[in-house]
Amino acid sequence: MTEGVIRKSYGPPPLSEDEIFRYAGCGRPALEDRALLKSCLDEVLPLLSYRVAYRRLPLIVAGDCCDFFLFSLRSEKLSLRLQNCTEGIVFAATVGFEIDRLIAKYSRISPARGLMLQAIGSERVEALCDAFCEEMAVSEKKELTPRFSPGYGDLPLEAQRKVDSVLNLSGTVGIYLNESLLMSPSKSVTAFLGIRDQG
Amino acid sequence: MNFREFLQKNTVYLDGGMGTLLQEKGLPPGELPERWNLTHPECITEIHRAYFDAGSHVVCTNTFGANALKFSDEELERIIAAAVENARKAASESSSPKEKFIALDIGPCGRLLKPLGDMDFEAAVALFAKTVRIGASCGVDLVLIETMNDSYETKAALLAVKENSDLPVLVSNAYGENGKLMTGATPAAMVALLEGMGADALGANCSLGPRRLASVAEELLEKASVPVLLKPNAGLPKTVNGKTVFDVTPEEFSREMEALVRKGIRVAGGCCGTTPSYIRETVSRTESLAPVPVTEKNLTVVSSYTHAVEFGGAPVLIGERINPTGKKRFRQALTERDLDYILAEGLRQQEKGAHVLDVNVGLPEIDEPLLLSETVRELQTVLDLPLQIDTANAEAMEKALRCYNGKAMVNSVNGKKESMETVFPLVKKYGGLVVALTLDENGIPSTAEGRVEIARNILKTAESYGISRKDIIVDTLAMTVSADHTAAVATLASLRDVREKLGCQTSLGVSNVSFGLPCRDSINSTFFALALENGLSAAIMNPDSAEMMRTYHSFMALRGMDENCASYIEKIPALLPASSAPVPTVPASKEEGDRSELCYAIVKGLREKAASVTASMLESSSGLSIVENEIIPALNRVGKGFEEKTVYLPQLLMSAEAAKSAFDVIKTRTAKAEATAFSGKVVLATVRGDIHDIGKNIVKLLLENYGFSVVDLGKDVPPEDVVETAVSLHAPLVGLSALMTTTVPAMEKTVSLLHEKAPWCKIMVGGAVLTQEYASAIGADFYAKDAMEGVRYAESLLPKA
């Protein structure tokens, strides 16, 4: 009925400098911004690791309740997203701790660099999610819903605990929840996907 | 037989996996396996008994996650008591003729420690202590700390065992495919930490199969002077037909374990996916082999949370710059608790090539125990060099050693009875490599013989505390040659004797030799070369001194420690005097409206240039006039651009950093508050529960740029601390930041407490979740939508100095 947790490592997913500049709040990057980005990328890219853990679960959506067999969630927005899906995927993705160390360091001595590293981390983990979702869609030969994370819309952050209980986040991908249910490493994503039957 | 004795003489067999077997017996997903000690005692006993029957000497109680985060105190006691009872029952029921021991099993607590996570080190120690006390009172024979993937949490657990029991303790870490712990530590770093704290055996478990853990096991065997433990998985998990299976069979597993037992593994078992048959085959393949003796490796080593530094090969450079002695600017930073300044000093020394950093924050008027441990904690969030705890204050030393994430250097002990009685117990408890100064109640002997004699006495006393000579590094004391022209000769002779006669590593505070002389670098670097040739293992020195660094790289090249002189050739250009290596100047293509080079440098975000231009301007103008006529207008231009959306945040910050570097030059030259343009201090904090501080840091940087004096309380700050600071400084303005909706209540509490206790103080708030409406609702005086708005508000509020 339920499959166990599967772990995967990836190579670096395709990188979008435009996305990074967008995260950095930099509409039209100047020469200096580009130089800063390049030097940050040179420093951080070799330190990143790209890891995902996921689990396929049966899914029944009824009203605002999404029942994943091992747990259920109440959220109108999520139910809407997962409509007509009979299976779901819960996954967690992270680019690791090293970037947090650099962010901690540079936020003390060079906030510009700290900001750029924040932006790079956000772009990298989202790109990892894209790579994972694309691969799932191909291997399932089915359409996947866009991903939906705890904290989106009316899905409370508390859903993180359920993700943790089915994925064993610290054991499988090295993601830890803190008291406020935020994740360490900070550049991590947890999310739900629906698998849609293409009828 | 007691376990310690047994471990000395035998290859010890542990048990195998528990989780997989429990799932087979029907443990549903999501249920905590530790509860089964109470609800299914017969299942647990059966598994333990199967392991004893298969040949295990030690079974580990089913208490991997038994801690007070997951269970109430009352349930925790019942669970651990039942777990020990289940194991005991299995021991009495098993027909195996072998010696049988019960280990209290302790796994990671499930939360991550600061700074990467949010759990306090001391909270983790307290958490593990609870489990240890219950286990010890139930009569276990030993403790197994296992599957730890963070060095800091490992230290917390080991400290808890040591402080709450006399039980033997085995410590095992989970290494990843890169051969390191999740948070970065190498096997060598873990050996340094764990041996220093007195683990009875150490090793690796989980994560990988025996073949892929082999290189980790071999590194542990090479470095460790205590027995090494290995408890691998049955390979990697795969999902086949909806079931988790592991890809290494008992036969392959035991064959690979045999190879490693032959190399010296003395404690063998299995982890995830292994079953009694894995243990049985491993035992039958290896039990006839004579245990490989555990040898003393005699490595003198310190470690950080990522790596170990060994003494006795290439000379070790210990950066001396985190020290207030004779440094006005540093003293000012300490009294103002400006930790950023101290961290920058540390980072710069690392960049210049220091291998270890000395940390001394001793000033008469400060709370040294508090500040030293805080500095250590902050340093280990931004850099990964091992630290040398440098203090004469025993309380400060203990606090710093306790929170240090690794095996520290300790500076220092000397031949005085009192000093040894104070320092040695701390080194014994927390581990450490201690610098031993060759002086005693009678002062510093003038002869080499006298100093060697003191060193000998220190080594003997250390041994009586159980500290071996590899953990003592002798400093034969560099004295100034301007006072005694034979001083250096005696120091050098005693260095050689300590190395040759006592077999000890050595260190020196090199710069002392030139005190009182002109051109000190010249004397220092020559003395440094002589000392290295006479057996100096480590120098406490200034990595900023190009002359010292040139000597170091030259020595390495001449002494055959730099193949092809590659490092020398790479490093030397940056160490040449400025005149012989002309630096191309940036063409000053000034844009219209730039008043000066400084203004241009700030607008363009050129840090180095801003600093160098400021330095030359200070020769003819005052700091304040530079601030008013150059820096502030430049910032205003960039700030205005930001407000008009022609300049974006990264550029704003780069300009702010350039301005800050200009300020730093002014501050250093004047070393007083001349650079402050406004009177009164602005207090900043990210509120309790929130660990996001980038926004607050940006505000801080900009405020400082505009000439405000800022007191930064950091992140996750309790309301009481904010209020206390605002009251004690009579601060006219407090800025609070919160990123998450969950922490807005903490902000509200801080605001109302401030209004009550510091009614004169204005409060501005900002952060991702806040809006003007929210800010008004919680009673803030001002909502700053971005950092520039915060600056403008502060300008409107605080009077000019």
Boltz contact constraints between the chains, C-beta under 6 A:
constraints:
  - contact:
      token1: [A, 3]
      token2: [B, 239]
      max_distance: 6.0
  - contact:
      token1: [A, 3]
      token2: [B, 242]
      max_distance: 6.0
  - contact:
      token1: [A, 4]
      token2: [B, 239]
      max_distance: 6.0
  - contact:
      token1: [A, 4]
      token2: [B, 244]
      max_distance: 6.0
  - contact:
      token1: [A, 24]
      token2: [B, 650]
      max_distance: 6.0
  - contact:
      token1: [A, 25]
      token2: [B, 648]
      max_distance: 6.0
  - contact:
      token1: [A, 25]
      token2: [B, 649]
      max_distance: 6.0
  - contact:
      token1: [A, 26]
      token2: [B, 648]
      max_distance: 6.0
  - contact:
      token1: [A, 26]
      token2: [B, 650]
      max_distance: 6.0
  - contact:
      token1: [A, 32]
      token2: [B, 605]
      max_distance: 6.0
  - contact:
      token1: [A, 33]
      token2: [B, 650]
      max_distance: 6.0
  - contact:
      token1: [A, 36]
      token2: [B, 650]
      max_distance: 6.0
  - contact:
      token1: [A, 70]
      token2: [B, 29]
      max_distance: 6.0
  - contact:
      token1: [A, 97]
      token2: [B, 116]
      max_distance: 6.0
  - contact:
      token1: [A, 104]
      token2: [B, 381]
      max_distance: 6.0
  - contact:
      token1: [A, 105]
      token2: [B, 382]
      max_distance: 6.0
  - contact:
      token1: [A, 107]
      token2: [B, 694]
      max_distance: 6.0
  - contact:
      token1: [A, 107]
      token2: [B, 697]
      max_distance: 6.0
  - contact:
      token1: [A, 108]
      token2: [B, 340]
      max_distance: 6.0
  - contact:
      token1: [A, 108]
      token2: [B, 343]
      max_distance: 6.0
  - contact:
      token1: [A, 108]
      token2: [B, 382]
      max_distance: 6.0
  - contact:
      token1: [A, 109]
      token2: [B, 344]
      max_distance: 6.0
  - contact:
      token1: [A, 110]
      token2: [B, 657]
      max_distance: 6.0
  - contact:
      token1: [A, 111]
      token2: [B, 653]
      max_distance: 6.0
  - contact:
      token1: [A, 111]
      token2: [B, 697]
      max_distance: 6.0
  - contact:
      token1: [A, 111]
      token2: [B, 698]
      max_distance: 6.0
  - contact:
      token1: [A, 111]
      token2: [B, 701]
      max_distance: 6.0
  - contact:
      token1: [A, 112]
      token2: [B, 650]
      max_distance: 6.0
  - contact:
      token1: [A, 112]
      token2: [B, 653]
      max_distance: 6.0
  - contact:
      token1: [A, 112]
      token2: [B, 654]
      max_distance: 6.0
  - contact:
      token1: [A, 112]
      token2: [B, 657]
      max_distance: 6.0
  - contact:
      token1: [A, 114]
      token2: [B, 694]
      max_distance: 6.0
  - contact:
      token1: [A, 115]
      token2: [B, 650]
      max_distance: 6.0
  - contact:
      token1: [A, 115]
      token2: [B, 653]
      max_distance: 6.0
  - contact:
      token1: [A, 116]
      token2: [B, 650]
      max_distance: 6.0
  - contact:
      token1: [A, 165]
      token2: [B, 30]
      max_distance: 6.0
  - contact:
      token1: [A, 174]
      token2: [B, 182]
      max_distance: 6.0
  - contact:
      token1: [A, 176]
      token2: [B, 112]
      max_distance: 6.0
  - contact:
      token1: [A, 176]
      token2: [B, 117]
      max_distance: 6.0
  - contact:
      token1: [A, 178]
      token2: [B, 117]
      max_distance: 6.0
  - contact:
      token1: [A, 178]
      token2: [B, 118]
      max_distance: 6.0
  - contact:
      token1: [A, 179]
      token2: [B, 118]
      max_distance: 6.0
  - contact:
      token1: [A, 180]
      token2: [B, 689]
      max_distance: 6.0
  - contact:
      token1: [A, 180]
      token2: [B, 742]
      max_distance: 6.0
  - contact:
      token1: [A, 184]
      token2: [B, 112]
      max_distance: 6.0
  - contact:
      token1: [A, 184]
      token2: [B, 116]
      max_distance: 6.0
  - contact:
      token1: [A, 184]
      token2: [B, 117]
      max_distance: 6.0
